[in-house]
Amino acid sequence: MLLEASGIAASVNPRALTPRPKARGVTENQHAKKRMRTLARGRAPRARYATHRRRRYYERFHTSSFSSDITEGDVTAGEDPVVRQAAIDALGNMNGTVVAIEPTSGRVLAMVNQKLALSGGAQPCSTIKLSVALAALSEGVIDSETEVPLGRRSRMNLTEALAHSNNAYFEAVGRKLGFEKVQYYAHQFGLGELAGYNIPGEQLGTYPEVEISSKLGGVGKMCSFGEGISMTPLQLGALVTAISNGGTLYYLQHPNSSDEVASFQPRVKRHLDIEPVIPELSDGMAGAVMYGTARSVRMNFSEESILGKTGTCSRAGTRFGWFASYANTDIGRIVTVVFLQGGHPTFGPKAAEIAGRMYRNLYDHKFFVAGAPGTTSAPDLEKVSTESAPQE
């Protein structure tokens, strides 16, 4: 109004008052420009998140793998001196026990470190796979060539699973069998009951009456690692004795004098209907020694056929190493169980190595020669006592 009154013409540019429209393109900030330059130079952009290094877990053990005097307190008057000395020399100063059994009678030929051998036992680790395999074969769930899927592209049969002690295979087989059948056959094979007949000091291993918690792996872990199970060296020895002789489960007897040896009579606990499936099981046990987890046997002994199964696991700061085996010869057949406990030096292949040294010692002392001391023929089963053992 004042401008008009003063005679000054007012001209207003309407375009100057109109807001300038925003550019349609995305404005690049400094970070975007830097990123584009980096990409142009061919370098990948640095990740915007923190990286965490993977730390290796080392298990701590509190039990020594070595012992100064493992034979203290052993009762040896009724043992075979050749077998006992071979076992002592093979075991050395390892914290463990060696039990040697005559599979045609159940006589304990030697038991080194009897305190440990007769104790309440330990987790059987992968040696439980023998019981599971026999159960699955007996039920017709598998045969030696049945391939069990282990993943999207992986399959394995029983022979390879035993030879390499594959846990996933036996977890799958155990779940297919179910706990009731697994437990039934385990009891048939002597788990959860005394293996010996009037052996002073023998303690009882345990087998659960119910399946362990699913948080602990359920029946699968029971069948692959022996989770929740306690097995003694004598129980494992009795089972392998039955495998080696065709299905006769003997009471193990440990003579305490020469008179008891002279009057020794085998005692049958029961006959197992496993003879038809033993060849399918034995292929895997032979494979373990030839090329699998027990091949350390062959470091010291390869003259005779040895069949066996290793086991390694740990619990409460103690590591366990198992190896159960038998020499598959017509003369001097013998079952050997090596059980070790301790720390890092203790594991199944070490137990197998000890067994190999023992077989070497026996071989060098002509144990596997007809007529040599310590060799016996199979007993006449009509004269074998089937008398029941005392209440367990």
ZIPE-V568945 format. One record per residue. N is the residue number from 0. SS is DSSP state (~ for helix, > for strand, _ for the rest). D_FIRST is the distance of its C-alpha to the first C-alpha in Angstrom with 2 decimals. Layout:
N,SS,D_FIRST + N,SS,D_FIRST
This chain:
0,_,0.00 + 1,~,3.83 + 2,~,5.41 + 3,~,5.20 + 4,~,6.27 + 5,_,8.79 + 6,_,10.09 + 7,_,10.18 + 8,_,10.52 + 9,_,9.70 + 10,_,12.84 + 11,_,13.75 + 12,_,17.46 + 13,~,18.25 + 14,~,21.74 + 15,~,20.79 + 16,~,19.44 + 17,_,22.60 + 18,_,25.47 + 19,_,28.35 + 20,_,31.42 + 21,_,34.48 + 22,_,37.43 + 23,_,40.23 + 24,_,42.93 + 25,_,44.24 + 26,_,43.13 + 27,_,46.29 + 28,_,46.53 + 29,~,48.94 + 30,~,51.78 + 31,~,51.63 + 32,~,51.69 + 33,~,54.71 + 34,~,56.48 + 35,~,55.99 + 36,~,57.42 + 37,~,60.37 + 38,~,61.08 + 39,~,60.84 + 40,_,63.55 + 41,_,65.79 + 42,_,66.00 + 43,_,65.78 + 44,_,63.14 + 45,_,64.52 + 46,_,64.87 + 47,_,62.39 + 48,_,65.05 + 49,_,67.85 + 50,_,71.36 + 51,_,74.36 + 52,_,77.77 + 53,_,80.63 + 54,_,83.25 + 55,_,86.89 + 56,_,88.66 + 57,_,92.05 + 58,_,94.31 + 59,_,96.17 + 60,_,99.85 + 61,_,102.01 + 62,_,105.45 + 63,_,107.55 + 64,_,108.77 + 65,>,112.04 + 66,_,114.99 + 67,_,117.96 + 68,_,120.66 + 69,_,119.98 + 70,_,123.63 + 71,_,124.30 + 72,_,126.03 + 73,_,126.63 + 74,_,129.78 + 75,_,131.34 + 76,_,135.05 + 77,_,134.59 + 78,_,132.16 + 79,_,132.94 + 80,~,133.18 + 81,~,132.13 + 82,~,129.02 + 83,~,128.10 + 84,~,128.42 + 85,~,126.41 + 86,~,123.61 + 87,~,123.68 + 88,~,123.58 + 89,~,120.70 + 90,~,118.58 + 91,_,119.06 + 92,_,116.89 + 93,>,114.16 + 94,_,113.25 + 95,>,114.54 + 96,>,117.49 + 97,>,119.60 + 98,>,121.52 + 99,>,124.09 + 100,>,125.65 + 101,>,128.50 + 102,_,126.90 + 103,_,130.21 + 104,_,131.04 + 105,_,128.09 + 106,>,129.94 + 107,>,127.70 + 108,>,129.21 + 109,>,127.05 + 110,>,124.25 + 111,>,122.83 + 112,_,120.76 + 113,~,121.91 + 114,~,119.59 + 115,~,116.59 + 116,~,118.31 + 117,_,119.23 + 118,_,115.91 + 119,_,113.39 + 120,_,111.91 + 121,>,108.38 + 122,_,105.68 + 123,_,107.41 + 124,~,104.39 + 125,~,104.93 + 126,~,108.65 + 127,~,107.66 + 128,~,106.89 + 129,~,110.66 + 130,~,110.83 + 131,~,107.72 + 132,~,109.00 + 133,~,112.36 + 134,~,110.67 + 135,~,108.46 + 136,~,111.41 + 137,~,113.62 + 138,_,111.03 + 139,_,110.49 + 140,_,106.79 + 141,_,107.19 + 142,_,109.86 + 143,_,110.01 + 144,_,108.01 + 145,_,105.34 + 146,_,101.97 + 147,>,99.48 + 148,>,95.74 + 149,_,94.18 + 150,_,90.76 + 151,_,88.96 + 152,_,91.34 + 153,_,94.11 + 154,>,97.45 + 155,>,100.69 + 156,_,104.24 + 157,~,106.53 + 158,~,108.52 + 159,~,105.47 + 160,~,103.85 + 161,~,106.98 + 162,~,107.50 + 163,~,103.96 + 164,_,103.52 + 165,_,100.35 + 166,~,98.64 + 167,~,96.28 + 168,~,99.30 + 169,~,101.16 + 170,~,98.11 + 171,~,97.69 + 172,~,101.41 + 173,~,101.48 + 174,~,98.62 + 175,~,100.38 + 176,~,103.63 + 177,_,102.02 + 178,~,103.03 + 179,~,106.02 + 180,~,107.83 + 181,~,106.96 + 182,~,108.36 + 183,~,111.45 + 184,~,112.50 + 185,~,111.75 + 186,~,114.21 + 187,~,116.73 + 188,_,116.53 + 189,_,117.26 + 190,_,113.88 + 191,_,113.56 + 192,_,117.34 + 193,_,119.94 + 194,_,121.17 + 195,>,124.39 + 196,_,127.66 + 197,_,128.65 + 198,_,126.84 + 199,_,126.56 + 200,_,123.06 + 201,_,121.23 + 202,_,117.84 + 203,_,115.92 + 204,_,112.82 + 205,>,110.28 + 206,_,108.67 + 207,_,105.85 + 208,_,106.58 + 209,_,102.99 + 210,_,100.45 + 211,_,98.36 + 212,_,94.67 + 213,~,92.29 + 214,~,90.35 + 215,~,93.46 + 216,_,93.77 + 217,~,96.03 + 218,~,99.10 + 219,~,97.63 + 220,~,97.82 + 221,~,101.22 + 222,~,102.48 + 223,~,100.95 + 224,_,101.15 + 225,_,103.46 + 226,_,100.66 + 227,_,102.04 + 228,_,105.66 + 229,>,108.31 + 230,>,111.24 + 231,_,114.32 + 232,~,116.09 + 233,~,119.11 + 234,~,117.12 + 235,~,115.67 + 236,~,119.13 + 237,~,120.67 + 238,~,118.08 + 239,~,118.59 + 240,~,122.35 + 241,~,122.04 + 242,~,120.00 + 243,~,122.60 + 244,~,125.66 + 245,_,124.38 + 246,_,123.21 + 247,>,125.62 + 248,>,123.80 + 249,>,126.33 + 250,_,126.33 + 251,>,126.12 + 252,>,129.12 + 253,_,129.50 + 254,_,133.22 + 255,_,133.96 + 256,_,137.47 + 257,~,139.86 + 258,~,141.67 + 259,~,138.48 + 260,~,137.98 + 261,~,141.55 + 262,_,141.14 + 263,_,137.58 + 264,_,136.74 + 265,_,133.35 + 266,>,131.48 + 267,>,129.19 + 268,>,126.12 + 269,>,125.25 + 270,>,125.12 + 271,_,121.69 + 272,_,121.17 + 273,_,119.34 + 274,~,121.95 + 275,~,120.44 + 276,~,117.01 + 277,~,118.19 + 278,~,118.25 + 279,~,114.57 + 280,~,113.76 + 281,~,116.03 + 282,~,114.27 + 283,~,111.14 + 284,~,113.17 + 285,~,114.93 + 286,~,111.60 + 287,~,110.29 + 288,~,113.15 + 289,~,113.18 + 290,_,109.47 + 291,_,107.41 + 292,_,106.70 + 293,_,110.39 + 294,~,111.20 + 295,~,111.88 + 296,~,115.29 + 297,~,116.23 + 298,~,115.62 + 299,_,119.03 + 300,_,120.80 + 301,_,120.90 + 302,_,124.58 + 303,_,124.37 + 304,_,121.81 + 305,>,119.57 + 306,>,117.18 + 307,>,114.62 + 308,>,111.19 + 309,>,108.96 + 310,>,106.47 + 311,>,103.85 + 312,>,101.44 + 313,>,100.61 + 314,>,100.16 + 315,_,99.47 + 316,_,99.78 + 317,>,102.91 + 318,>,103.22 + 319,>,105.98 + 320,>,107.82 + 321,>,110.24 + 322,>,112.60 + 323,>,115.18 + 324,>,117.54 + 325,>,121.02 + 326,>,123.33 + 327,_,124.13 + 328,_,127.73 + 329,_,131.01 + 330,_,132.59 + 331,_,131.10 + 332,_,128.08 + 333,_,126.00 + 334,>,122.70 + 335,>,120.61 + 336,>,117.58 + 337,>,115.72 + 338,>,113.14 + 339,>,111.13 + 340,>,108.64 + 341,>,106.55 + 342,_,103.42 + 343,_,102.07 + 344,_,105.56 + 345,_,106.45 + 346,_,105.73 + 347,~,107.57 + 348,~,108.40 + 349,~,109.98 + 350,~,112.19 + 351,~,113.12 + 352,~,114.04 + 353,~,116.35 + 354,~,117.99 + 355,~,118.55 + 356,~,120.33 + 357,~,122.47 + 358,~,123.49 + 359,~,124.34 + 360,~,126.56 + 361,~,128.31 + 362,~,128.83 + 363,~,130.33 + 364,_,132.73 + 365,_,133.88 + 366,_,132.29 + 367,_,131.53 + 368,_,135.14 + 369,_,137.65 + 370,_,140.06 + 371,_,137.98 + 372,_,137.61 + 373,_,134.75 + 374,_,134.94 + 375,_,136.06 + 376,_,136.36 + 377,_,134.65 + 378,_,136.39 + 379,_,138.26 + 380,_,135.73 + 381,_,138.58 + 382,_,139.52 + 383,_,136.00 + 384,>,135.32 + 385,_,132.50 + 386,_,132.93 + 387,_,129.76 + 388,_,128.30 + 389,_,128.00 + 390,_,125.05 + 391,_,121.87
